[in-house]
Amino acid sequence: MTPQREAVLAAVRSSRVHPSAEEIIRQVRTTSPGIGLATVYRSLDVLVRSGRITELRLGDGAVARYDGNVRRHDHVVCSGCERVFDVEVDLPSSVVSAAGGQVDVDIDDYDLEFRGRCERCRG
């Protein structure tokens, strides 16, 4: 792990808002002002491929977001502000089996994306 990758990893893991690459760059530059855009993107790619972070494409936008929580969990996306929240939801095995049975697939994992309006956007 290079110091640059360590800085990118730290920025992703310290965030609870599932930051975009642009948000990560701004964060990393507070401690490493000389880091280049290409270095951050390469670091994100390496960290995703190594399983240290997860790349998410949630909500209506196509902007990639990054998650330092690599444990199995799901997400709630606010349709107002596009913020992303972690949630842990366990579906009953009968629901998972029924979904797999519809297409003849043995499901071994799943990701759920819920949508709604957060308290701030409802306010």
C-alpha positions in Angstrom: 0.0 0.0 0.0 1.4 3.3 -1.1 0.9 6.4 1.1 -1.5 7.8 -1.5 -3.6 4.6 -1.4 -3.6 4.7 2.4 -4.8 8.3 2.3 -7.6 7.4 -0.1 -8.6 4.3 1.9 -8.7 6.4 5.1 -10.9 9.0 3.4 -13.4 6.4 2.3 -13.5 4.5 5.6 -13.9 7.7 7.7 -16.9 8.8 5.7 -20.5 7.8 6.4 -21.9 9.5 3.3 -20.6 7.1 0.6 -18.5 9.8 -1.1 -18.0 10.3 -4.8 -14.5 10.4 -6.2 -14.6 14.2 -6.3 -15.5 14.3 -2.6 -12.7 11.8 -1.8 -10.2 14.0 -3.8 -11.2 17.1 -1.8 -10.8 15.2 1.5 -7.4 13.6 0.6 -6.1 17.0 -0.6 -6.6 18.4 2.9 -3.7 16.2 4.1 -1.9 15.5 0.8 -2.3 18.7 -1.3 -0.1 17.5 -4.1 -2.0 14.3 -4.9 -3.2 14.1 -8.5 -6.6 13.2 -9.8 -5.3 10.2 -11.7 -3.6 8.9 -8.6 -6.9 9.0 -6.7 -8.8 7.3 -9.4 -6.2 4.6 -9.8 -6.1 4.1 -6.0 -9.9 3.7 -5.9 -9.7 1.1 -8.7 -7.0 -0.9 -6.9 -8.9 -0.7 -3.5 -12.2 -1.9 -5.1 -10.4 -4.7 -6.9 -8.7 -5.8 -3.7 -12.0 -5.8 -1.8 -11.0 -3.1 0.7 -13.8 -0.8 -0.4 -16.9 -1.2 -2.5 -18.0 0.8 -5.5 -21.7 1.7 -5.6 -24.0 3.1 -8.2 -27.1 4.1 -6.3 -30.0 6.4 -6.9 -30.9 8.1 -10.2 -27.5 9.4 -11.0 -24.7 7.4 -12.5 -22.0 8.8 -10.2 -20.0 6.1 -8.5 -19.9 6.3 -4.7 -17.5 4.4 -2.5 -18.2 2.5 0.7 -15.6 1.6 3.3 -18.0 -0.9 4.9 -17.4 -4.1 3.0 -19.6 -6.2 5.2 -22.9 -7.3 3.8 -25.5 -4.5 4.1 -28.0 -2.6 2.1 -28.7 1.0 1.4 -31.5 3.6 1.5 -31.2 6.4 -1.0 -33.0 9.7 -0.4 -34.8 10.7 -3.6 -34.6 14.4 -2.5 -30.9 14.9 -1.7 -29.4 11.6 -3.0 -27.7 10.9 0.4 -27.1 7.2 1.0 -27.6 5.5 4.3 -26.5 2.1 5.4 -29.1 -0.4 6.7 -28.9 -4.0 7.6 -32.0 -6.0 6.4 -32.2 -9.8 6.4 -34.7 -11.2 4.0 -36.4 -14.4 5.1 -34.9 -17.3 3.3 -38.2 -18.1 1.7 -38.2 -14.7 -0.1 -34.6 -15.3 -1.3 -35.5 -18.8 -2.5 -38.7 -17.5 -4.2 -36.7 -14.9 -6.1 -34.1 -17.4 -7.2 -36.8 -19.9 -8.2 -38.4 -17.5 -10.6 -35.2 -17.5 -12.8 -33.7 -20.9 -11.7 -30.7 -19.3 -9.8 -29.3 -20.4 -6.5 -29.0 -17.0 -4.8 -26.0 -16.7 -2.4 -26.0 -13.0 -1.8 -28.1 -9.9 -2.5 -28.1 -6.1 -2.3 -31.2 -4.1 -1.6 -31.7 -0.4 -2.5 -34.6 1.3 -0.8 -35.7 4.8 -1.9 -37.5 7.5 0.1 -37.2 10.9 1.4 -35.0 11.6 4.5 -36.1 13.6 7.4 -34.2 16.7 6.2 -35.9 16.6 2.8 -39.4 15.9 4.3 -38.9 18.9 6.6 
